[in-house]
Amino acid sequence: MDFDYYYGLEAEQFAFYRIPKLLMRDKQFKNLSIDAKLLYGLMLDRMALSVRNGWIDSEDRAYIYYTLDNIMEDLGCAREKCAKVLAELDSAKGGIGLIET
């Protein structure tokens, strides 16, 4: 494939996902896979939508709807890999504790 350069403000036309720098630089996250860090960024993006929609629990925490099928599609992976990546983030499954399912 042959891709052209972006000129001037053309790059402004794209939307971006944000991944906290802390996940990349802090020692406590060094063993977290890149896939888990990317998934967390995708989840943060969905959290903004949840807040806009008023999806807040009784403790004033935003919650997201993100099905395994959606995650598999977004990460381009199979169900088994999807479950493994979620487990890395999930406190209930022995993960780092960034999410609760």
TORMARDO-34979 format. One record per residue (C-alpha): residue in one letter; x, y, z. Coordinates in pm, 1 decimal. Example, Ala and Ser with C-alpha at 12.3 -4.5 7.8 and 13.67 -1.06 7.14 Angstrom:
2
@aa->a, x->1230.0, y->-450.0, z->780.0
@aa->s, x->1367.0, y->-106.0, z->714.0
//
This chain:
101
@aa->m, x->0.0, y->0.0, z->0.0
@aa->d, x->105.7, y->353.8, z->-60.2
@aa->f, x->-11.0, y->611.4, z->192.5
@aa->d, x->25.1, y->984.5, z->146.9
@aa->y, x->144.4, y->1228.3, z->412.6
@aa->y, x->-95.1, y->1450.5, z->601.9
@aa->y, x->-52.7, y->1818.4, z->533.8
@aa->g, x->-134.8, y->2111.6, z->757.2
@aa->l, x->-451.2, y->2059.2, z->958.4
@aa->e, x->-556.3, y->1740.0, z->777.8
@aa->a, x->-465.1, y->1532.2, z->1084.0
@aa->e, x->-732.8, y->1720.5, z->1278.4
@aa->q, x->-998.6, y->1518.2, z->1096.3
@aa->f, x->-930.8, y->1209.3, z->1308.2
@aa->a, x->-1070.6, y->1109.6, z->1645.1
@aa->f, x->-832.9, y->959.7, z->1900.0
@aa->y, x->-848.8, y->729.4, z->2199.0
@aa->r, x->-669.0, y->842.9, z->2510.9
@aa->i, x->-461.8, y->609.2, z->2724.2
@aa->p, x->-338.6, y->750.8, z->3054.9
@aa->k, x->39.6, y->802.0, z->3057.3
@aa->l, x->42.0, y->646.4, z->3402.4
@aa->l, x->-38.8, y->307.8, z->3244.3
@aa->m, x->270.5, y->336.1, z->3025.3
@aa->r, x->516.8, y->483.8, z->3272.1
@aa->d, x->431.0, y->377.3, z->3627.2
@aa->k, x->603.0, y->69.1, z->3769.7
@aa->q, x->280.1, y->-75.7, z->3907.7
@aa->f, x->148.1, y->-118.0, z->3552.6
@aa->k, x->464.6, y->-254.1, z->3388.0
@aa->n, x->330.2, y->-610.9, z->3372.7
@aa->l, x->-2.1, y->-504.6, z->3221.5
@aa->s, x->-16.3, y->-606.7, z->2854.8
@aa->i, x->-43.4, y->-349.5, z->2578.5
@aa->d, x->-379.4, y->-506.4, z->2488.3
@aa->a, x->-508.0, y->-442.9, z->2841.8
@aa->k, x->-384.0, y->-83.5, z->2832.6
@aa->l, x->-553.9, y->-28.0, z->2497.0
@aa->l, x->-876.9, y->-185.2, z->2622.2
@aa->y, x->-871.5, y->42.0, z->2926.2
@aa->g, x->-840.1, y->341.0, z->2691.8
@aa->l, x->-1137.5, y->215.2, z->2491.8
@aa->m, x->-1333.1, y->176.0, z->2815.1
@aa->l, x->-1249.1, y->531.1, z->2922.2
@aa->d, x->-1385.6, y->651.8, z->2589.9
@aa->r, x->-1709.2, y->464.7, z->2654.8
@aa->m, x->-1724.4, y->604.7, z->3006.1
@aa->a, x->-1757.7, y->956.3, z->2863.4
@aa->l, x->-2064.1, y->834.1, z->2672.2
@aa->s, x->-2201.4, y->676.9, z->2989.8
@aa->v, x->-2173.0, y->1006.1, z->3176.1
@aa->r, x->-2352.5, y->1189.2, z->2893.8
@aa->n, x->-2629.8, y->926.6, z->2906.9
@aa->g, x->-2658.8, y->943.7, z->3286.0
@aa->w, x->-2549.4, y->584.0, z->3342.2
@aa->i, x->-2446.6, y->637.6, z->3703.4
@aa->d, x->-2483.8, y->386.2, z->3984.3
@aa->s, x->-2607.9, y->446.3, z->4339.1
@aa->e, x->-2253.4, y->539.6, z->4449.0
@aa->d, x->-2226.6, y->806.0, z->4176.3
@aa->r, x->-1989.3, y->596.2, z->3962.0
@aa->a, x->-2026.8, y->582.3, z->3584.1
@aa->y, x->-2073.7, y->236.7, z->3437.2
@aa->i, x->-2033.4, y->122.5, z->3078.9
@aa->y, x->-2193.7, y->-126.8, z->2846.7
@aa->y, x->-1923.5, y->-300.8, z->2645.5
@aa->t, x->-2009.0, y->-650.3, z->2529.0
@aa->l, x->-1754.5, y->-922.6, z->2465.2
@aa->d, x->-1853.6, y->-912.6, z->2099.5
@aa->n, x->-1781.9, y->-538.0, z->2084.1
@aa->i, x->-1448.0, y->-581.2, z->2259.3
@aa->m, x->-1352.5, y->-869.6, z->2030.0
@aa->e, x->-1434.4, y->-657.1, z->1727.4
@aa->d, x->-1248.0, y->-350.8, z->1857.2
@aa->l, x->-935.9, y->-545.4, z->1957.2
@aa->g, x->-955.2, y->-785.2, z->1662.5
@aa->c, x->-926.6, y->-1089.4, z->1885.3
@aa->a, x->-1107.8, y->-1409.6, z->1975.6
@aa->r, x->-1326.0, y->-1460.3, z->2284.2
@aa->e, x->-1052.2, y->-1638.7, z->2480.0
@aa->k, x->-806.6, y->-1350.6, z->2433.2
@aa->c, x->-1081.3, y->-1100.7, z->2515.3
@aa->a, x->-1152.8, y->-1278.8, z->2844.3
@aa->k, x->-781.0, y->-1287.3, z->2928.3
@aa->v, x->-739.0, y->-914.4, z->2866.2
@aa->l, x->-1048.1, y->-830.2, z->3073.1
@aa->a, x->-917.7, y->-1049.3, z->3355.8
@aa->e, x->-592.2, y->-848.9, z->3360.0
@aa->l, x->-794.5, y->-537.3, z->3441.0
@aa->d, x->-1059.5, y->-691.7, z->3669.6
@aa->s, x->-1008.9, y->-697.3, z->4044.9
@aa->a, x->-1256.0, y->-986.4, z->4083.8
@aa->k, x->-1050.3, y->-1209.3, z->3852.8
@aa->g, x->-710.5, y->-1152.4, z->4011.6
@aa->g, x->-622.2, y->-862.0, z->3784.8
@aa->i, x->-481.3, y->-522.1, z->3864.4
@aa->g, x->-813.1, y->-374.3, z->3975.9
@aa->l, x->-879.1, y->-102.2, z->3720.9
@aa->i, x->-1228.9, y->-235.9, z->3648.6
@aa->e, x->-1503.6, y->-428.8, z->3824.5
@aa->t, x->-1737.4, y->-661.8, z->3640.2
//
